[in-house]
Amino acid sequence: GLNKDGRYENIVYMDCNPANNFFPDLSILDSSVDYIFFCSPANPSGAVATKDQLAALIAKAKEIGAFIVFDGAYSAFIQDDSLPKSIYEVPGAREVAFETNSFSKNLGFTGVRLGWTVCPKDLK
């Protein structure tokens, strides 16, 4: 159900905004969290997580025993070669992360929901 503030119960919301450079405060996550849903680039800001930020996210997932569901639907729009297009560019990700992507964004398949999910054998 919904809380008084309109947010769903049993979900930890990780605010990403200009004040935190569009990267969440990972210290709010604890062992009660099973899955971390993370989008990079983020919509609508276009903010892209750096390799260091993703490394911190991966380390936190390992620390609390959570899996990451990484949404890279807008990764084709990343122009800066120093920014990761996939979470798997960061060591350790294959142990804790699923990655999803879509043809809808980069190929302009408006209304078509066709995509894929990568589930590495290394997931623990």
N, C-alpha and C positions, 0 to 999 in steps of 0.2 A: 504494500500500500504506500500511499504518499504521506510524507510528513507535513507538518503545518506550513513549512516553507516551500512546498511543492516538489520536493525531491523525494526520490524513492528510498524506502528503508533498506538497510543492509547493503548500501552502495557507498563506497568512499569516493567522494567527488574530488578530483585533483584539478583545482582551478589553474588555468593557464591564461595569463593576461599580460599586458605591457609591464606591470609592476614586477613580475617575476621572469621577464624576458620570454614569456610563453613556454616555460618549462616548469612543471609542478614541483612542489615541496615534497620530496620523497619521504621525509621523516614522518609524515602522517600515516604512512602505510605500516601495518603490523601483521603478525602471523594470522590474523583473522581474514586476511585478503587471500583469495585463491587465484584470481585472474586480474591482470592489469591490462586494460585496453588503452592503447596508445597510438595516436595518428601522427605521422610525420611524412610530408608536410601537413600541417594542421589546416583545417578549413574553418573559418574563412580567412584567418590571418596570413597563411602561407609560411608561417614560421617552420623552420626545419631544425630538428635536434642535431647537435654536433656528435661526433664520435665519443667525446668525453661524457656528454650528457647521456648518451645511450649506454655507455659503459657503466655509469652510475645506476641507471635503471636496471640493467642486467644484474649488477652486484646486489641491488636491493631485492630483486626477485629471488635470487639465490638465498639471501639472508633470511627472508621470511617464508620461503618455500612456496612461492607463487609462480604461475606461468604468465608470460606476456603474450598478448594477442596484438601484434603489430600491424596496423593498417597502413600500407604504403600506396594507396590508390592514386595519390598525386605525385609519386616519386619521379615520373617521367618529366615533370616540370622543373626539377632541381637542375640549375645551371652551374652551380659552384662545385667544382670537382673535389673540393676539400670536405664537402658534406656528404654523408652516407645516403645512398638511395635504398639501401636494404639494411635491416638490423643485423644481418649475417655478415656484414663488413666489420663487425665488432667482435673480438674474441669472447667466447663464452656464450654467445647468443644461442647457438645451436642446442645448448643444454636446457634452455628455459623459454624459448620463444617460438611461437607459430607466426607465420607472416601471411597476410592476405593481400590480394591485389585485385585489380579490376581492369577490364578492357573499356569500361564505360567512360572513364575520364580521359585517358590519353588518346583514344581512338574515336572519341565523340559518339559512342554508342548510346545516345540519349534514350532513356527508357528501357534499355536492355541491361539486364543484370547478369552479366557473365564474368566470372572471375576465377580465382584459384586460391588455394591455401597451401603453404609449404609446412610440412610437419616432419622435421628432421628425426632420424633414427636416434640421435643423441639426446633427445628430450628425456629428462629424468624426473 
